[in-house]
Amino acid sequence: MTTMVEKVARAIWEQTPVWHKGNGENAWKLFIDHARAAIEAMEEPTNAMKWAWDDDSDAWISEKIKDPYHPYVVMIKAALKEEGQ
């Protein structure tokens, strides 16, 4: 099982310069602390994330029933969209 910290650490590692990748297949572990910090920074949702969560449209409600993780995904996507605003 891959933890969220591991997934984020690997994602950060994959975005690093090539020279980091030359440190072996476990080099992503160098980014565990970065991953933990990134996840901790998301602990308090932004206003955009709160609005995404509070959206009570029929589409949101029907998706919530189909997929209980839908609000989580919607909030993460809202956070990623903020960068471009």
C-alpha positions in Angstrom: 0.0 0.0 0.0 1.3 3.4 -0.9 0.5 6.2 1.6 -0.5 9.7 0.6 2.9 11.0 2.0 4.7 8.5 -0.3 2.5 9.5 -3.3 3.2 13.2 -2.7 7.0 12.5 -2.2 7.2 10.6 -5.4 5.3 13.4 -7.3 7.7 16.0 -5.9 10.7 13.8 -6.8 9.4 13.4 -10.4 9.3 17.2 -10.7 12.9 17.6 -9.6 16.0 18.0 -11.8 17.4 14.9 -13.4 20.4 14.9 -11.1 18.2 14.0 -8.2 16.9 11.0 -10.1 20.4 9.6 -10.4 20.4 8.8 -6.7 18.7 5.4 -7.2 15.2 4.1 -7.2 14.6 5.1 -3.5 15.7 8.7 -4.1 12.1 9.8 -3.8 12.4 9.1 0.0 14.6 12.3 0.2 11.3 14.2 -0.3 9.3 12.6 2.5 9.7 15.8 4.7 8.7 18.0 1.8 5.6 15.8 1.1 4.6 15.9 4.8 4.9 19.7 4.8 2.9 20.0 1.6 0.1 17.9 3.0 0.1 19.7 6.3 -0.2 23.1 4.5 -3.4 21.8 2.9 -5.0 21.1 6.3 -6.8 24.4 6.4 -8.9 24.7 3.2 -8.9 27.9 1.3 -12.1 29.8 0.5 -12.2 28.3 -3.0 -12.0 24.8 -1.5 -14.8 25.6 1.0 -17.0 26.9 -1.8 -16.3 23.7 -3.7 -17.3 21.7 -0.7 -20.4 23.8 0.0 -21.7 23.7 -3.6 -25.1 22.2 -3.2 -26.0 21.9 -6.8 -27.9 18.8 -8.0 -24.9 17.6 -9.9 -22.8 17.7 -6.7 -25.4 15.9 -4.7 -25.8 13.1 -7.3 -22.0 12.7 -7.6 -21.7 12.6 -3.8 -24.2 9.7 -3.7 -22.3 7.8 -6.4 -18.8 8.5 -4.9 -18.4 9.5 -1.3 -14.9 10.8 -2.0 -16.2 13.3 -4.6 -16.1 16.3 -2.2 -12.5 15.5 -1.4 -11.6 15.4 -5.1 -13.6 18.6 -5.8 -11.8 20.4 -3.1 -8.3 19.3 -4.3 -9.2 20.3 -7.8 -10.4 23.7 -6.6 -7.1 24.2 -4.7 -5.1 23.4 -7.9 -7.2 25.8 -10.0 -6.5 28.7 -7.5 -2.9 28.9 -8.8 -4.1 30.0 -12.2 -6.5 32.6 -10.9 
